[in-house]
Amino acid sequence: MADTASGDLRLVRLTKRFGDHAAVDDLSLTIPQGSFFALLGPSGCGKTTTLRMVAGLEQPTQGAIHLGDTDITGTKPYKRPVNTVFQSYALFPHLDIYENVAFGLRRRGVKNVDEQVAAMLDLVELAGFDKRKPNQLSGGQQQRVAVARALINHPSLLLLDEPLGALDLKLRRQMQLELKRIQTEVGITFVHVTHDQEEAMTMADTVAVMNEGRIEQLGSPVELYENPMTAFVANFLGQSNMVDGSVVDRAGDHVVIDVAGQRMAVPSHRVHSESSTVHVGVRPEKVTITPAQDAPAVPEQHNRLTGVIDDASFMGVSTEYTVRLAGGARFGVFAQNMHRDSRLVPAADVVLHWAPEHTFALDPAEPLDAGIEPDAAIGRAMR
């Protein structure tokens, strides 16, 4: 029966159309049993629609949903071994915490719920809060009650729909660690929908970056961040510097690329285009900024570009530099404040350099600013 199904979650060519618009477009995906999986993407990318189809709250236009060996595509939501935690918590304000957590068991006719409720409150570190009402708890505590209420039904799959969006920054970071701890302890598959890159990278074993109803890239947080395969992923997951270049040589373990007259080496496995022109990228924290007069000390094997500092912003832990390259493009550099160089000020001539293994090259058909959300784009332009 569907309500006892367990195993890997498999989405097979899943599509959901609203009129002429494909919110989810031919999506195939396997989520291993017992993993913490994140669907990450901007608003409107199809991640919440995907989650709602798994929960049974939306029916796919086409495709199938399997949990283990069981096809649950047409199964009613209440018959699926799936529970959902929403951003709004959806706690019953007139019931105390004990009864909120016990609600699912009582609906199923379970008589003796004391032991299970106590175990769940202990799991979410709310033992002793059982007689309080939801309005007597903080936002983070209410979210933990919502998780306990979902887990007490022993689902095979827990869906988390932007569960931390209503919390302030400090609580959100605390709950990221709490949810990861809880998932590790219970071993249930968690599927977490979020637009917050930090959330996804902090909690998930595997992240699928979604864009316009499709998966742009799938992998561990480290893989996605260190070796993005598209400009969208490079920009949406953190920040990236990207400039145009021309491929000079593809022989050997490295591809040689000309960028504004400078030859750069890029490891072959980090070149994600067969085109003769590419977007060459590097993360801001991978770049070292050096006064131009110290250029002879730059390691010979490093990739390098020259420019002029436009702006330097002291951020405490680091200083963020914006450097205008000879061709007019801007490069960002995040330098840790260990040995601050007083020569690195606006209008100073500098050399930017980094190890070739931190460089990536992407398809030039995609815009350089793909994946940069409007607010972030404004912030970068102002630097």
N, C-alpha and C positions, 0 to 999 in steps of 0.2 A: 504493500500500500504506500501511497505517496507520503503519508504522514510519518512513516518510519524510514523513508529513503535517506541514504547518506552516501558520502563519497565525494569525488571531485565534482565541482559545478562546471558544466559545459554549456556554453552558448554556441549554437550552430547556425551560422548565417542569419543571425537575428536582425530583423528590420522592423521599424515602426514608423509609419507615415501618418502625418496629420494633413489631410488634403494632398497637395503636391509636395509638401515638405517632408523629407526623410530625416526625422530626429535621430534615428539610429539606422545606419546604412550597412547592411550585409556584414554584421559583426560576428566574428567567430573567436572564441576565447575559452581557455581552460583555467580554472582556479583550483589549485590543489587543496584537498581536504586538510583542514587544520592550519591553513596559512592565514596571514593577515595581508589582505589584498586591498589596494587603493585604486579607485577610478578617479583620475585627476584631470581637470580641465576647466576652461572658463565657462561662464554662464552660457547656456544654450548649446553646449557641445554634445549633449545626449547622455550624459552620465546618470542623471537622476531618472530619466526615462528608462534607461537600462535597468536600474535598480528596481523601479516600479514593475517592470515586466517580470523580474525574478521573484518579486514579492507576490505577483498575481494581481496587482492593482491596475495594470494595463495589459491588454492582450496584444501580442506581436502581430504585425501585418503578415509576416511570414517568418519562417525559421523555427527553431526548437530550443527548449531549455531542458537539460538533463541534470539530475542530481544522482550521482552514481549511475546505476543501470536503469533508473526510473525516469521516464519522460513526464515532467510536471507542467508542460506547456499549457495544457487546458485545465489543470487542477485548480479548484477554488482556493482563494488565499488562505482561508481558515483550515484547509486540509493539507497545506504545505508545511514541512518541518522548518519553517522560516519565521523569524521574528525581526521586527524593524524598530530601531531607535531613531526618533526624529529630532530635529533641532529644537522643536517646541516642547520636548519632554513628554507632553500629553499625559501628565499625571492627573489623578482624580483629586481635586482640591478638597472635597468633603471627606475623603478617607485618610486615615493616618498612614504612615510609611509601611507599617506591617501589612495593612490590608491592600495597599497599592501593590506591594510585591506579591502578595498571596492571590491576587485577583485571577490570574490565569489558571492556577491550580483549582480554585473554587469553581470556576466556570466548567472545568472538566470533572467536577464532582469529587475531587480529592478531599477527604474528611480531615485527616491529621496533617496539617501543613506546618506546624511549629518548627520541626527540625529543618525542613527545607528552607523556610523563610530565614531562620537564624543563620543557616549556612551561607545563604546569598548575601545577607547584610554583613556578615563577617568578610566575605569575599571582596565586597566593595568598600570595606572599612567604615561601615555605618552601624556597627553593633551598638545598641543603646539608644538609637534614634527612632526605634520602632513606633513609639507613641506620638511622635511629632507629626504635624501636618506639613504638606509641601511648602506652604508659605513661610514656614519657620526655618527653612533650609536655604543655604546659599545656592547659586546657580550650579556650581560644580557638584554639590551634594545631590541636588535634584537630578542632575544628569546620571549620577551613579545609581540612584534609585531606579531610573528608567532602564538602565542596563541590567540591574538585578531583576526587575520585573520581566524583562525579556528572556534572561538566561534561565530563570527558574522553570521555564517550560521545556528545557533541554532541547533547544532547536539544533538541527544539523548545521544551520547557517544563520548568522546574525548580520543583518544589514544595518549600516550606520549612515543615515542621510544627513550630511553636514551637521553632525551632532554637537560640535563645539562652537558653531557660528555665533551663538548668543552670549558667549562668555567673554570676559575681558582678557587681555593678553596674558596676564600672570596665571589666571585660572585655566586658560586654554593650554598653556604649556604644561601645567601640572596634570591636566586631564589626559594629555597625549601620553604621558608616561604611565598614568593609571590604566588607561585602556589597553596599552601594550602589555602591562603586567597581568591584567585580568585575562586577556586573550591567551597569554602564555600558560597561565594556570589552568584554564578550562580546556584549552586545546580545540575549541570550536572554530570553524572557518568564519572569519570576519571579513566582510566586504564593505569598505569605507568609501563613500563618495565625498569629495571635497574639491574646492577650487584653491585651497591653501597649500602651496608647495611644501612649506615647512612641516605641516601636519603629515602629509603623505610620506615625506622622507624620514621623519622621526619615527613613525609607527609601522609602516608597511614593510613586509618582506619583499613584495613585488608591487610595482606601480605600472598602470597602463595610462599613458597620457592620451586623452581623447581630444579630437578636434573635428567639428562638423560631422558628428555621428560615426566617426571611424577612429581606430586606434593608430596614432602616429608612431608610437614606440612603446615597447613592453620590456621591462627588465627590473633589476634591483635598483634602488635609489642611486647607488654608486655608479652603476653602468650608465644610467640615463644622464646623470650629471656630468660624468667625466667624458663620455663619448656619445654626445647627442647625434642622431642620424638625420635630423631635419632642422631647419632654422626655427620652426615653431617650437620644437622641444628645447633647443638651445636658449631661446629667449624666454619661454614660459617657465622653465625650471631654472630659476636663478637668473643671472645676467651674463651676457656674452658680448665680446667685441667681435665684429665681423667686417671684413673688407673683401673686395673683389680681387681675384688673382687669376693668372693664366698658367696652366699646367705646362711645364717644360720637359719633364722626363718622368716616366712611370716605371722605370727599371729598378729591380732590387726591392728591399724592404721599405724604402721611403719613396714618396712622390715629391719631386722638386717643383715648386710653384713660384712664379714671379709675382711679387706684390710691390707695385710702385718702384720697380727697378731693383728691389731686394730679393735675393733668392732665399726661399724657405724650404725646409724639409718637413714633411708630414708623414708619419708612419702609415703604411699602405692600408692597414686595417682601420684607420681613422679617416679614410677618404671615402665618402659616401656618394660619389658621383662619378660617372664615366665621361662627363663633359670636358671639353678643353678649357673651359673657364669654370671657376668655382668660387663659393664664398669661403674664405679662410677665417677660422675662428679660434679664440682662446678666452678662457675665463679671466676676469679682472684680477683675481687674487693670485693667478699663476704668473703674472707679469711683474718683472722688476723694473723700476724706474731709476735711471742713472743720469747724473748731470753729463752734458755732452763732453765736457773736458776730461771725463773719466772713461770715455768710450774705449780706449785701448785695453782697459781691464775687463771688458765684457768677454765672457767665454766665447771662443771662436765658433764653437758648434751651435751656439744659440741662434734662434731666429730673432731678427731685430727690425725695428722701425725707428725713424727719427721724427721728432715733432717739437711743439712748444706747449708748455703748460698753460692751459686756459684758466683752470680753477683748482684750488686745493681746499678741501673741506676736512677739518679735524673732527673725527667722530669718536674720539676716546681710544677705543681699542685699535682703531686704524685711521689712516688718512686716505680719503678718496680723491684721487687726482683725475682731472679731465684733460686730455692732451689732444691738441689739434695736429693731425698729421699733415705732411706736405701737400697732399691732394685735397685737404679740407675735411676729411673724415675725422670723427672723434673717437678716441680710445679711452676707456676707463681703466684705472689701476687702483686696487685696494692694497695699501702697504701697511703692514703691522707697525705700530709705533714702538719699535725696539731701539732703533738707532736713527732718529730723525735727522735728516740732512737739511741744514738751514739754506742750502742753495736751491732746494726744490720749491720754488715759489712761482706764482704766475709770471709769464713772459720768459721763463728760463728755457733754454734749449736743452732737450733731453734725448736719451736713447732708451727705448723700451725693448726689453729682451726677455726671452723665456725658452725653456727646454723644448725641443721639437716634439717630445712625447705628450706635451700638453696641447698640441695644435690639432684641430680637426678641419675637414674640408667638406662642404655640403653643396647640394644641387643649386645652381644659380637661378633656376626657374622660380624658386620661392623668394618672396621679398625679404630683404635683409631685416625688416622689422616684424616679420611674421611672429605671432605669439606674444608680442608686447601689448599688454592691455592699455587702454587709453590713459588711465590715471598714471600708470608707470611711464608711459611715453612722455607725458607732460613733465613729470619729475625729472626724467633724464635730459629732456631738452633744456630745462632751466639750469642745469649744472654748468 
